[in-house]
Amino acid sequence: MIETNPQKIEEILTRGVEEIIVKDDLKKRLLSGKKIKLYFGVDPTGADLHIGHAVQLWKLRDFQELGHDVILLIGDFTARIGDPSGKDALRKPLSEKEVKENFKTYKKQASKILNFSKVKIQYNSSWLSKLKFADILKLASNFTVQQMIQREMFQKRLSANMPISLQEFMYPLMQGYDSVAMDVDLEIGGNDQMFNMLAGRTLQKIYNNKDKSILTTKLLLGSDGRKMSKTYNNFVAIEDAPNDMFGKIMSMSDNLIDEYLELATRLSVEEIKETKKLSNPRDQKARLAREIVKMYHEEKEAVKAEEEFNKIFRNKELPSDMPIFEVTENNYAILDLMLDAKLAVSKNEAKRLVEQNAVEIIIGDKKQKIIDWKAEVNIEDGMIIKVGNRRFVKIIKK
């Protein structure tokens, strides 16, 4: 049975929504009680789904609860091209193996939001890999070079004399053809996807004589104020541990609080208003962080994460629990120690962290900053390596 509650439909079509094409048509269709087919697509360019993706996933959940047919599309073919939207440099293509490795756990992650007994998962390699050259030429005949080159990121690259690959021009055609292959009524995506989604609207009209609706959501910015992206490593992952999730939200800029309350939580309008009344931005972020952790874990985990955060940052105490790194050596080069203890992903990152004065050795009550990236550390059982404000490792001698 399709739910047609006007108030609920209006909230779905307004909260967190940037633009709808065409809103009146989509609203009329939803109020009619006719079942529609809709989808959201995600390219597995990394192994983690983040709360930026969750904005669209929760919108899918809303339509799911109304009773409509929902598709989560894994862009396993388009990920090998790389979406140029919002990118100021040529993207490195991913191999088929890398793409498959990345989307292994996507269903498990998305199941924190979607009920997969009522969701269909599809992979666009199912149809895109079967297109012949004649099919691609037919697709391309519906668009012009001028349309492609007018896109802002391409104009920036041209001005900077940076390369634009022909396959990047093909990306909107490939994403657009997804709408044709699945014969959908509605596509949901971030507002940076509008060009690609309009390509799908054009092709759906040409191939299936259907006016596909488009709903774009506002973009949830990452912790550094740029688009939340696996590429920029500025994201909060859906599967982040509660303590990490809480800490990341608390470390973000105060000017992001309002948009996170709207886009990243399920709080009601009244609850958001009450949160904004809190005079201290830190208290607002704590309320926000608790809510986000609760959404992806449990309320008790959110409470524990806040207690742990306050213990470390307010009371300046060590974490209750921290990773253990066992060693046999008596001395360890600091860069090797950070790399082996997984406090850095590379020696270059470890060196940068030392140069930024972010590395500290803690032995009992004594604390020592490491300022020389060539330093050798004398290993003592029970010593703690601290990197930044939130990463700790305890050293145990075998």
C-alpha positions in Angstrom: 0.0 0.0 0.0 1.3 3.5 -0.9 1.2 6.1 1.8 0.0 9.5 0.5 0.1 11.7 3.7 0.5 15.2 2.3 2.4 16.5 5.3 4.9 13.6 5.2 5.3 14.0 1.4 5.9 17.7 1.8 8.6 17.1 4.4 10.4 14.5 2.2 10.3 17.0 -0.7 11.7 19.9 1.3 14.0 18.8 4.1 17.6 18.8 2.9 16.4 19.2 -0.7 18.3 21.6 -3.0 16.1 21.3 -6.1 13.4 19.1 -7.7 12.7 18.8 -11.4 9.8 19.1 -11.7 8.5 19.4 -8.1 4.8 19.9 -8.9 4.8 16.9 -11.2 6.6 14.7 -8.6 4.4 15.8 -5.8 1.2 15.2 -7.8 2.4 11.7 -8.7 3.2 10.9 -5.0 -0.1 12.2 -3.8 -1.9 10.1 -6.5 -0.9 6.8 -4.7 0.8 5.5 -7.9 3.9 3.5 -7.1 7.1 4.9 -8.6 10.5 3.5 -9.2 13.5 5.5 -8.0 17.2 5.1 -7.4 20.4 6.5 -5.9 23.7 5.5 -7.3 27.1 5.4 -5.6 30.5 4.8 -7.3 32.7 2.5 -5.1 35.8 4.8 -5.4 36.6 3.9 -1.7 35.7 1.2 0.8 33.6 3.4 3.1 30.2 4.9 2.8 30.1 8.2 4.7 27.3 10.4 6.2 27.4 12.5 3.1 26.1 9.4 1.2 23.7 8.9 4.0 21.8 12.1 3.2 20.6 10.4 0.0 20.3 7.0 1.6 17.9 8.4 4.3 15.9 10.1 1.5 15.7 6.6 -0.1 14.5 5.3 3.2 11.8 8.0 3.2 10.5 6.8 -0.2 10.8 3.2 0.9 8.6 3.9 3.9 6.0 5.5 1.6 5.9 2.1 -0.2 7.7 2.9 -3.5 10.2 0.7 -5.4 13.7 1.7 -4.3 17.0 0.8 -6.1 20.5 1.2 -4.7 22.7 1.3 -7.7 26.4 0.3 -7.4 28.4 2.2 -10.1 30.9 -0.6 -10.5 31.4 0.4 -14.2 31.3 4.2 -13.9 33.7 4.0 -11.0 36.3 2.9 -13.5 35.8 6.1 -15.4 35.6 8.5 -12.5 33.0 11.2 -12.1 34.6 14.6 -13.0 31.9 16.5 -11.1 33.6 19.0 -8.7 37.1 17.7 -9.5 39.8 20.2 -10.2 42.2 17.6 -11.6 42.1 14.5 -13.8 40.9 11.5 -11.8 43.0 8.3 -11.7 40.9 5.4 -13.2 40.4 2.5 -10.9 40.9 -1.1 -12.0 38.1 -3.6 -11.9 39.8 -5.4 -9.0 40.0 -2.2 -7.0 36.3 -1.4 -7.6 35.2 -4.9 -6.5 37.3 -4.7 -3.4 35.7 -1.3 -2.5 32.1 -2.3 -2.8 32.4 -5.6 -0.8 30.8 -4.2 2.3 28.5 -1.5 0.8 25.3 -3.5 1.5 26.3 -4.1 5.1 27.1 -0.4 5.6 23.9 0.8 3.9 21.8 -1.7 5.9 22.3 0.7 8.9 19.8 2.9 7.0 17.9 0.8 4.5 15.7 -2.3 4.9 17.2 -4.5 2.2 14.2 -6.8 2.1 12.5 -3.9 0.3 15.5 -2.6 -1.7 16.9 -3.9 -5.0 20.6 -3.7 -5.5 21.8 -3.3 -9.1 25.2 -2.9 -10.7 25.6 -0.7 -13.8 28.2 -3.0 -15.3 25.2 -5.3 -16.1 24.3 -3.0 -19.0 27.2 -0.6 -19.6 29.7 -3.4 -20.2 27.4 -4.7 -22.9 27.1 -1.5 -24.9 28.7 -1.7 -28.4 30.6 1.2 -30.0 27.5 1.9 -32.2 25.4 2.2 -29.0 27.9 4.7 -27.5 27.9 6.8 -30.6 24.2 6.9 -30.5 24.3 8.1 -26.9 26.9 10.7 -27.7 24.8 12.1 -30.5 22.4 13.5 -28.0 24.9 15.9 -26.5 27.4 18.5 -27.7 31.0 19.3 -26.8 29.8 22.8 -25.8 27.5 21.4 -23.2 30.3 19.4 -21.7 33.0 22.1 -21.8 30.7 24.7 -20.2 30.8 22.8 -16.9 32.6 24.8 -14.2 35.3 22.3 -13.4 36.3 21.9 -17.0 36.4 25.7 -17.4 38.8 25.9 -14.5 41.0 23.2 -15.9 41.1 24.9 -19.3 42.1 28.2 -17.7 44.9 26.4 -15.7 46.0 24.5 -18.8 45.2 21.2 -17.1 44.1 18.0 -19.0 40.6 16.9 -19.6 40.2 13.3 -20.7 37.6 12.2 -23.3 36.4 9.5 -20.9 35.4 12.2 -18.5 33.1 13.6 -21.2 31.6 10.1 -21.3 30.7 9.9 -17.6 27.4 11.8 -17.8 26.3 9.6 -20.8 27.1 6.5 -18.8 25.2 7.7 -15.7 22.4 9.0 -17.8 22.0 5.6 -19.5 21.5 4.0 -16.0 18.1 5.7 -15.9 17.2 4.2 -19.3 18.4 0.7 -18.4 16.4 0.7 -15.1 13.5 2.7 -16.6 13.1 4.8 -13.4 10.7 7.6 -12.6 13.0 9.4 -10.1 16.7 9.8 -9.5 18.1 11.1 -6.2 21.6 12.6 -5.8 23.7 15.4 -4.4 23.4 18.8 -6.0 26.8 18.3 -7.6 25.2 15.6 -9.7 22.6 17.8 -11.5 24.4 17.8 -14.9 24.7 14.0 -14.9 21.1 13.6 -13.7 19.8 15.9 -16.4 21.6 13.8 -19.0 19.6 10.9 -17.6 16.4 12.9 -17.9 17.2 13.7 -21.5 18.0 10.1 -22.4 15.0 8.6 -20.5 12.7 10.9 -22.6 14.4 9.8 -25.9 14.7 6.1 -25.2 11.6 5.4 -23.0 9.4 8.5 -23.7 9.3 9.1 -19.9 9.8 12.3 -18.0 12.2 11.3 -15.2 12.0 13.5 -12.1 15.2 14.6 -10.3 15.7 15.3 -6.6 19.0 16.8 -5.5 19.9 17.1 -1.9 22.1 19.8 -0.3 25.7 18.7 0.0 27.0 17.9 3.4 30.4 19.4 3.7 33.4 17.6 5.1 35.3 18.6 8.2 37.6 20.9 6.2 34.7 22.8 4.6 35.1 21.1 1.2 32.8 18.5 -0.3 32.7 15.4 2.0 34.7 12.9 0.0 36.8 9.8 0.3 39.2 11.6 -2.0 39.8 14.4 0.5 39.7 12.0 3.6 37.5 14.6 5.4 34.5 12.3 6.0 32.7 10.6 8.9 32.2 7.0 7.8 28.9 5.2 8.6 31.0 2.4 10.2 33.3 4.6 12.2 33.7 3.5 15.8 31.5 5.5 18.2 34.5 7.3 19.7 35.9 8.2 16.3 32.5 9.4 15.0 31.9 11.5 18.1 35.4 13.0 18.0 35.2 13.9 14.3 31.9 15.8 14.8 33.3 17.6 17.8 36.3 18.7 15.8 34.4 20.2 12.9 34.0 24.0 12.4 31.1 25.6 14.4 29.7 27.1 11.2 28.8 23.6 10.0 26.5 22.9 12.9 23.2 24.1 11.3 23.6 22.1 8.1 24.7 18.9 10.0 21.6 19.2 12.2 19.4 19.4 9.1 21.2 16.9 6.8 22.9 14.4 9.1 20.3 13.8 11.7 16.6 12.7 11.9 15.8 15.3 14.6 12.5 17.0 14.2 12.3 20.7 13.3 11.4 21.4 16.9 14.3 19.4 18.3 16.7 21.2 15.9 15.3 24.6 17.2 15.9 23.5 20.8 19.4 22.4 20.0 20.2 25.8 18.3 19.0 27.5 21.5 22.0 26.1 23.4 24.2 29.1 23.9 27.6 27.3 23.6 28.5 25.9 20.2 30.3 23.1 22.0 27.1 22.0 23.6 25.3 22.1 20.2 28.0 19.9 18.7 27.8 17.5 21.6 24.1 17.1 21.1 24.7 16.7 17.4 27.5 14.1 17.9 25.3 12.1 20.3 22.5 12.0 17.8 24.7 10.9 14.9 26.4 8.2 16.9 23.0 6.9 18.1 21.8 6.7 14.5 24.5 4.3 13.5 25.2 2.5 16.8 23.1 2.6 19.9 22.2 5.3 22.4 24.3 3.7 25.1 27.3 3.8 22.7 26.6 7.5 22.1 26.6 8.1 25.9 29.9 6.2 26.3 31.5 8.1 23.4 30.6 11.4 25.0 32.0 10.3 28.4 35.2 9.2 26.7 35.5 12.4 24.7 35.1 14.5 27.9 37.6 12.3 29.7 40.3 13.0 27.1 39.6 16.6 26.1 38.0 18.2 29.1 39.7 16.3 31.9 43.0 15.8 29.9 43.0 12.1 30.9 44.1 9.1 28.7 41.5 7.0 26.9 40.0 4.0 28.8 40.9 1.7 26.0 43.6 2.1 23.3 45.3 -0.1 20.7 48.3 -2.2 21.8 51.5 -2.5 19.8 53.9 -5.2 20.9 57.6 -4.8 20.2 60.8 -6.6 20.9 63.2 -3.8 20.0 64.8 -1.5 22.6 65.1 1.4 20.1 62.8 2.4 17.2 63.1 5.1 14.6 60.0 7.4 15.2 58.9 7.2 11.6 59.1 3.4 11.6 57.3 3.2 15.0 54.4 5.4 13.8 54.1 3.4 10.6 54.3 0.0 12.2 51.9 1.0 15.0 49.4 2.3 12.4 49.6 5.8 13.5 50.4 6.9 10.0 49.8 5.4 6.6 53.2 6.3 5.2 56.6 7.6 6.3 55.8 10.9 4.5 52.6 11.3 6.6 54.6 10.4 9.8 57.2 13.0 8.9 54.6 15.6 8.3 52.9 14.9 11.7 56.2 15.2 13.5 57.0 18.5 11.7 53.5 19.7 12.7 54.4 19.1 16.4 51.6 16.5 16.6 53.5 13.5 18.0 54.0 13.0 21.8 55.6 10.3 24.0 53.9 9.7 27.3 55.6 7.7 30.1 53.7 7.9 33.3 53.3 11.6 34.1 56.0 12.7 31.7 55.2 14.0 28.3 57.7 14.7 25.5 57.0 16.2 22.1 58.9 14.7 19.2 60.2 17.5 17.1 62.9 15.7 15.0 61.6 13.2 12.5 65.0 11.4 12.5 64.7 10.7 16.3 65.2 7.3 17.8 62.8 6.3 20.6 64.0 4.4 23.6 61.2 1.8 24.1 59.8 1.4 27.6 57.1 -1.0 28.5 53.7 0.8 28.8 54.8 4.0 27.1 52.1 5.7 25.0 52.5 7.3 21.6 49.9 10.1 21.0 49.3 11.6 17.6 47.1 14.7 17.4 44.2 14.8 19.8 42.5 11.5 19.2 45.1 8.8 18.3 46.8 6.8 21.0 48.8 3.6 21.0 50.2 1.8 24.0 53.6 0.1 23.6 54.1 -3.3 25.2 57.5 -5.0 25.2 57.4 -8.7 24.6 
